Structures are given as structure tokens and as C-alpha cells.
Amino acid sequence: MAVNKTINIGDHCIKPGERINVSLPVADLYTGTSLSMPVKAISGRKDGPVLFVSAAIHGDELNGVEIIRRLLKRKILRSLRGTLIAIPIVNVHGFLYQSRYLPDRRDLNRSFPGTPKGSIAARLADLFTTEIVAKADYGIDLHTGAINRTNLPQIRANLDDEKTRDIAHVFGTPVIINSNIRDGSLRGLAAERGLPILIYEAGEALRFDEVAIRGGIRGILNVMRHIGMLPKSKRLRQITPVIAESTSWVRAPTSGIVSGTVELGGSVAKGQTLATVSDPLGDAVQDVVAPFDGIAIGRSNLPLAHEGDALVNLGAFQDVAVAQGRVESFVDVHDVETDKQVLNP
């Protein structure tokens, strides 16, 4: 096995066998305080792929920050081949203010590839593009649902790309969504460069979800094993995902108070009540009905809705019973296993 290659990030040169913390300068606040993006690079002694794992592109999405923090403590990384680049907080501005957006109200995940002379969003996107994406062979970007929305653990990826499809399946979420690429997104940038990348969506903004966190750690390690960065393991129970044929948000038919919303990961039949919306006096009650058989892969947690607000995100599957079984297996594996099995594989 050849010796691993040296990699440069910012002003730092990371040589084989080194673990280095890098602070990439982002911008100065108007208080004169400097902000930097924290990066940890772990270089194995032996040659292998370069993988980046990033979180908090949306500053209020915290599960990924904790996933990376725990990942970096794993003893198995001593056996690393290639290089792991971990960026727990990409949108440092949003993270400080617990906001999805940057101070200019731009969405960083609509600003790639960016430019070094543009807005804060454009400059931050350019920094991430030149210092992280350009150095990597694979990427995993960690997300949650938005404020007051929870997502079932799921992978979103371009399944038309063979390498991406392979790592999407080994990650081990119960559900995979072959989602469209949006202009200006990190995933769009990766697609243009031929870089296989996964988006892991799980949980809710500004909240930790233990099952989602454990599932994220295990999924990253699964991918690292698959691409030859870590030794194979036979003792871990694998989750075989199912691919959603389509997804659709079911919306509130009227404004009012929402109750009885279907549980996340629950299966529903066409015509089944997903929730009810009533006026404050309880005189008018209207059911929110499932338009097709499916699994609830996302839901609003807010008990108030205006007419047209998204309430439940339904995924359609070839076999709903199989899909629900995979959801139950995922929860069982990551909720019941011992810390030794889950957190120190």
C-alpha cells in the first residue's frame, strides 16, 4: 500500500499520519471580531480517498455538529487510510445566531460555487469550494429539517450516478430519495465536478435527536469502510434501505389548530386521516387525508397552521410494509444497541 499523499488546507500542510486543526478565516464582524471556520484534517499513513464530512451549512441544524464531534473521537480512525476532512460548522455566522441563514439573509446552500469578491454567502461558499470540495473524492453533508419540522433519517442523492448510488445504499438509512439538484446547492456543485456526495437529513433544527445522531455516525463509518478508508466489519447489523418512488407534502386544507398528526415513520393508507385542523372554538373540524399509501418521512411539529401550510411529507414506496419494516429496524438498531456497539464500532 502506497504512502498517503500530503494535502494542503489554508496555510496548513497535512502530512501522512497527522491530525491537524485548521481555522479558515471567513470574515470580520462589524465589531472587529474575526470569524473562522473550524476544520479537522486526519491523514492516514497509507494512501486512500479524501472524504469531507460537513455540517451546519444551515446554522441552526445541530445534529450534524454532534455527529462530527462524536465521529472524531472514534478509536477506529487510528486505522484510517486516506484523509478525512471534518467541518462541523460551515455557516459560522448562522451557528452563532442559531439561524438558518447568513447575516445578509442568504441561504448558503443556494450560493455555491461562490466568489471571493461577492456577498458574505458568496465568499463563504467560495472558501468551502476551494479549500474543501476541490480537495475531496467524496462528500457527506449533514442536515436536519427546518424550524418546527422533523425529518425521518434519510439519504438524498443523485442515484443516476453509480458511485453515489453505491455509497447511498451502504450508509444505511431506512429511506433513500433520488432528489432533484437545486441551483447553487453544494450537491449541485459536486455533481458538476463529478464528486459523489450524500445529503443525510434527520431530525429537527435546534434539537438533538439521539437516534438520528447514532444513525449518522454509523452511516459515515459504513461509507468509509465501503470506499476503503477503514477496515471492514462483519459484526454490525446492516440496514437495507428502500428507495422512495416519490414524495409529496400534504398541506392544511384550512387554517386552524392542528392535532392528531401521524407519527414520523408511520405507514398510512390512501384516505386515512393524517391530522385534523379545527377552529379555536372546536365548531369546525376538517380532516387532513392521505392522497396515497405511504410513509410519513417528514412532519410539521407546530400545532398551528394557515391554509396551505405543509403538514406531513409522505413518501410513496413500491411496498409500504417493507419500508415501514426498515424504519422500525433502523430505530431498533440505534435506540437499543449498547454504546460500545454503536458508538465505538
Summary of the structure (lengths in Angstrom):
residues: 345
radius of gyration: 20.8
end to end distance: 23.9
largest distance: 73.5
contacts: 1221
relative contact order: 0.13
helix: 27%
strand: 32%
